């Protein structure tokens, strides 16, 4: 699995992939929860939605917005097993390995960090009762 820095030039050539940006909703989530929590959520999403060998709704399991991970998945070609095969050479029909899951999460977080400009300036109120 390539890092975001290695994959970025190839992804930038895709008109579809290069149009994704973090919107206010996703930036607010990032400001509120922080990178570590978003990374943990990304790992959870990848394990639940992409890791199984067979996915009943493959190609439709990842929303286009609402969470930084979802946007990053589309921007990096990690949104479904078909895109994982096309963009990253990870074949369909078998479960993802822990190494592949970690690589995908690292790629997603690389994209999120590259596109989170201004997030530290967004005011947010931490939860008072965790």
For each residue, the residues with C-beta under 8 A, 3 or more apart:
1: 88 99 100 103 104 106 107
2: 6 7 88 107
3: 6 7 106 107 110
4: 7 8 76 106 107 109 110 111 113 114
5: 8 110
6: 2 3
7: 2 3 4 10 11 76 87 107
8: 4 5 11 12 114
9: 12 13
10: 7 13 14 87
11: 7 8 14 17 18 75 76 77 87
12: 8 9 17 18
13: 9 10 18
14: 10 11 17 18 77
15: 18 19
16: 19
17: 11 12 14 20 74 75 76 77
18: 11 12 13 14 15 75
19: 15 16
20: 17 71 72 74 75
21: 71 115
22: 26 27 30 68 71 112 115 116
23: 26 27 65 71
24: 27 28
25: 28 29 65 66
26: 22 23 29 30 65 66 67 68 71
27: 22 23 24 30 31 68 116 118 119 122
28: 24 25 31 32 122 124
29: 25 26 32 33 38 67 68
30: 22 26 27 33 34 35 38 68 112 116 119
31: 27 28 119 120 122 123 124
32: 28 29 124 126
33: 29 30 37 38 41
34: 30 37 38
35: 30 38 39 109 112 113
36: 39 40
37: 33 34 40 41
38: 29 30 33 34 35 41 42 68 69 109 112
39: 35 36 42 43 105 109
40: 36 37 43 44
41: 33 37 38 44 45 67 69
42: 38 39 45 46 68 69 72 105 108 109
43: 39 40 46 47 101 105
44: 40 41 47 48
45: 41 42 48 49 50 67 69 70 73
46: 42 43 49 50 51 78 96 101 104 105 108
47: 43 44 50 51 101
48: 44 45 51
49: 45 46 55 61 62
50: 45 46 47 55 61 78 80 81 84 96 104
51: 46 47 48 95 96 101
52: 55 95
53: 93 94 95
54: 93
55: 49 50 52 58 61 80 81
56:
57: 60 61
58: 55 61 80 81 82 92
59: 80 82
60: 57 80
61: 49 50 55 57 58 79 80
62: 49 70 73 74 79 80
63: 66 67 70
64: 70 71 74
65: 23 25 26 70 71
66: 25 26 63 70
67: 26 29 41 45 63 70 71
68: 22 26 27 29 30 38 42 71 72 112 116
69: 38 41 42 45 72 73 108 112
70: 45 62 63 64 65 66 67 73 74 79
71: 20 21 22 23 26 64 65 67 68 74 75
72: 20 42 68 69 75 76 78 108 109 111 112 115
73: 45 62 69 70 76 78 79 108
74: 17 20 62 64 70 71 79
75: 11 17 18 20 71 72 111 115
76: 4 7 11 17 72 73 87 107 108 111
77: 11 14 17 83 84 86 87 88
78: 46 50 72 73 83 84 87 88 104 107 108
79: 61 62 70 73 74 83
80: 50 55 58 59 60 61 62 83 84
81: 50 55 58 84 85 90 92
82: 58 59 85 86 92
83: 77 78 79 80 86 87
84: 50 77 78 80 81 87 88 90 92 104
85: 81 82 88 89 90 91 92
86: 77 82 83
87: 7 10 11 76 77 78 83 84
88: 1 2 77 78 84 85 104
89: 85
90: 81 84 85 96 100
91: 85 94
92: 58 81 82 84 85
93: 53 54
94: 53 91
95: 51 52 53
96: 46 50 51 90 100 101 104
97: 100 101
98: 101 102
99: 1 102 103
100: 1 90 96 97 103 104
101: 43 46 47 51 96 97 98 104 105
102: 98 99 105 106
103: 1 99 100 106 107
104: 1 46 50 78 84 88 96 100 101 107 108
105: 39 42 43 46 101 102 108 109
106: 1 3 4 102 103 109 110
107: 1 2 3 4 7 76 78 103 104 110 111
108: 42 46 69 72 73 76 78 104 105 111 112
109: 4 35 38 39 42 72 105 106 112 113
110: 3 4 5 106 107 113 114
111: 4 72 75 76 107 108 114 115
112: 22 30 35 38 68 69 72 108 109 115 116
113: 4 35 109 110 116
114: 4 8 110 111
115: 21 22 72 75 111 112
116: 22 27 30 68 112 113 119
117:
118: 27 121 122
119: 27 30 31 116 122
120: 31
121: 118
122: 27 28 31 118 119
123: 31
124: 28 31 32
125:
126: 32
127: 130
128:
129:
130: 127
